[in-house]
Amino acid sequence: MKTITKKITTILALALVTPLILTACGQSGNSLTGEVKIDGSSTVFPITEAVAEEFTAQNPDLKIPVGVSGTGGGFKKFTIGETDISDASRPIKDEEAQVAKDNGIDYSIYQVAYDGISIVVSKDNTWVKNLTTDELKMIWSPDSKISTWKDIRPEWPNEKIKFYAPGTDSGTFDYFTEEINGESGAIRADFTGSEDDNVLVQGIAGDKNALGFFGFAYYEENQDKLNLVSVNDVTPSLDTIKDGTYTPLSRPLYIYVSNKSLDRPEVNAFVKFYLENAGMLAKEVGYIPLPDKIYADQLDLFNK
């Protein structure tokens, strides 16, 4: 995460010198203390990390470690009470919700931004400009017979494809397989997977025959190394993801918050701060803010 974290730090350093900077959250001018534990989606990580850095700049005695074990990995910790907040790039599954219930974990759910899953290839790949959802299913399905580019379209090279995808604990993995292959977790077996999207970036960028997918913000951060592939002739962008024309690979991003943890002042203040400022910071790190009304409605519910 070094590259994205470095970008976030630069953005926030610049933001601190402007009069428009976000409102503080300390109590009666005093810095909050303690620790807010967060884990989960690598896709949501850049937004949460940006919020955490800004919040701790105003509350330097507070610790907010942000883990990236993937949406599924985050829920495993959250549903047994190991974390206060779980970053998620998909809704919680029924079986995960049941574990939470069994362990007495009540929670609130907040949307924080939109994201679009990006299909990417190396800069050295000059032939793949667009893929249809039918072709994506043909490529990524568990019984796929695709091994070379020529297998997809006869005019493409007879070169073996190297496949990269988020790891199986990733919400991006779940979302993509469900939308493209019709079943969460259904995918060909011969891919290189990682919950760390930067590992995928490096692998795809270094191989002209590589093909992979991950969140739009990681493409934006690495567009000097990667080519973006349109889907059904629509290219993911801030506009096409927000207006829903980039389908079926646009989605909301979430944080799940333990209601018990909200009784602690540091968690309560952090979540309020997150909802107040997620739109601005999401945009700064390459994501698509929700409509203002959604943030306002969520804040109203939070404050009740």
N, C-alpha and C positions, 0 to 999 in steps of 0.2 A: 504493500500500500504506500510505499515511499513517495512515488510521483504524485499521487492524488493528495496525500497528506501535505506535501510541500506546496501544492497549488492552493489548498485550503488555507494554510498558514499565511501565505502571501495575500490572499484575498482578505482575510480577517485583519491582518496588520494594516492594510489600506483602509478598511472600513472603520477602524478605531479612530482615525484622524478626522472623520467627518462628523458634523453636528447631527447627522441623521441616525447615528448609531442607536442600537436597540436599548430599550429601557432596562434598568437594572433589576435584580431580583433578590438582593440581600434584604434581610429583615432589619428595619430601622437603621439602615446604613451599615449594618454589620455583615461580614462575610459569613456565608453558610459553611458548615463543616460536615464531615462524614463522607459517605461514598454512595454514588448511584451506579449500580451494576447493570451493564447493558451488553447484550450479545445478539447474534443473529445474522441477518442477511448482509452479504458483501455488497449487494446493490444499494441497500439503504444506508450502508456505512458512511459514505461521504457526507450525506446530509446530517446524520446524527453526530458525526465527528465535528462538523462545522459548528453545529449548535453547542456541542459540549465545549469546544475550544472557546467560543465566545462567552459562554456562561461561566466557565472557570476563570476567564480573564477578569470577570467582575467578582468572582468568589474564589480567590486563590487558595483558600484552605479546604476546598472541596475536591474530591477525587471522582472522576467519571471515566473509568476504563471502558472502552468500546471494543468488544470482541467481534470476530468475523467467522464464526463456525458454520455459517449458512443458516437459512431460515429454519430448516428442520433441526439442525444442531442447536440453534437458539431456543426453539420451542422445547427441546428435551430438557434444557436447563430451567427455562421459565416455568414450565408446568410442574416442576418439583420444588419451586421456590428458591432456586439458586440465584436468580437475577430479578431485578426490579422492572426492567423494560426489555422487550424482545423486538428487534427490528425484523420486519417480514416483508417479503416481496410477493406473498400470496396469503389468502385467508388461512386461518388455522384449520387443520383437518379435524374431522369428527373424533378420531381416535386420540388426537392430541388434546382436544377440548375435554375429553373424558378423563384423561390423566390429570389434567388441571382440576377438574371437579373432584376426583378421588382424593386429591391432595389439598382440597380446600382453597384452591387458588382462584379467586374471583378477579376478573380483569375488565378493563375498558379498552376499546379499540379506536384508534384515530388514524385517518388518512393524512399523509404528509406531503405527497407529491404524485405526479404521473411519471411513468417511464415507458420506454419502448424497447423491446428486445431487438438488438441489432445483429444482422447477419454480416459477417466480415471475412475478408480474405487479405492476403498480403499485398503490399504495394506492387510487387512483381507480378501479380496475377492481373493480366490485361484482358482476359476474355469474359469473366463473370461480372455482368453489370446488373442483372435482374434474375430472380428466381420466382416461380409461382409457388403457392402453397401446396399444390399437387406435387411439384418437384421436390419441395422440402420434405414432404411426407415420404416420397419415394427414396430420398437420400437417407433420412433419419429413422425410418421405421425399423422395428426389431428384425423383420425378415427381409431387410433391404438387400438387393442384389447389386447395388451401386458400389463400385470400387475405384473406377477411374472417371475423369471428367467426361470422357467420350461416352460413358454409359448414360450420362444425363442428356447430353446433346451431341449428335454425331460430329458436329463441326468443332467441338472442343478437343483439347489434347488427350492423347491416350496415355495419361500419367496418373499414377495412383494418388488418391486423395488422402490427406492426413486429417483426421477429424478431432476437433477440440470442442468441449462443452463444459458447462459448470458441473461440479460434483453432485452426487445424488442427494446430498443434504441441502442443496440450493433451491430456493423458491423459484429462481429463474429456470432451473432444470424442470421442476414440476410443472410450471406454467407452460413452457415451450412444448413439452411432451404431451400435455393434455390438449393444448390448442392445435398442434400440428398432427399428432399421432392418435388423438382421441382417447388417450389413457395416460394418467399421470405415471411417470416412471418408465413408460414404454419407449425403448430406444435401442438402436443397434449397439452391440457390445464392444466394438473395436474403436472406442474413442478415448482420448486422453482427457481426464476430468480433473477439475480442481475447484474448490470453493473460493480460491484467491483468483479474482479475474485478471490480475496482473500476470499471473503465470500463463493464462490463456493468451493474453496479448503478446507476450514474448514468443510463445510457440508459434502462433499464427504469423506474426510479423517476420519470423525468420525462415519461413518455408513457403515458396510460391505455390505449392500444391495443398496448402492448408485451408481448411474451412471451419468456421466456428461461430458461436453466438454468445452474447452476454449483454448487459445493460447498456443503454445508449450513452450514458455519461462516460463509460470507459472507452467507447469509441471516440467521443469528443476529445477526451484527454490524450488520445493516441492517434489522432487522425493523420499525423505526419508519417505513421508507420503502417497504416491499414487503409484498405478500400472498403467503403460501405456498399452493400448489395441491396438494391431495391427489392421489395416483395410485392408481387402483383402490380409492378410498375409504379409503386409508391415508395418514396424514400423516407425513412424516419427522420424527423426534424422536430424542433420545438413546436412548430405549427401543426404538423400532421399527427403527432402524438396527442397533442392537446385537443384537436378537433375530432379525433377518432377516425380519421381517414386512413391512418396506418393500422389496418386490421389484418389479422386478429392478434397482433403482437404488441398492442398497447395495454397498459395495466396501471392500477393505482398501487402505491406503496404505503405501508402501514407501520405504526408502532403499537405494540400491545403493552399495557401498563397494569401492573399488579395493584388492585385497589387497596390492599393492605399496605403496600409500600407508599401509596399516596398519603397515608397518615403521617409519614415523616416529612418535615418541612422542606428538606433539601430535594426530595423527589417531587413533591407537589410543586415547588417553585420552578424546578427544571422543566417539568412537563408543560406548565403554563407558558414558560418562556419559549419552549419548542413550538407550541401551537401559535403563539403570537408572531414568531419570526421564521417559521419553516418556509413560507413562500419566498421571502427574499433570499434566504441562504440556499434553498434548493436551486433557485435560478443561478446563483453565483457558482455552484459546483456542477452545473450542466444538466439539471433536471427541470421538469416542467411544473410550475406551481399550480395548485388547485385554484379554482375560482375563489375570490375573496369571501364570498358568502359561505362556502363550505368551512373555511377556517373560522369565520365569525360564529357560525352555528355550533361548531365543535367547542369553541371557547365558551359559548353560552352554557352548553351542557356541562362542561368541565367546572364552571364557576358556581353551578347550582348545588 
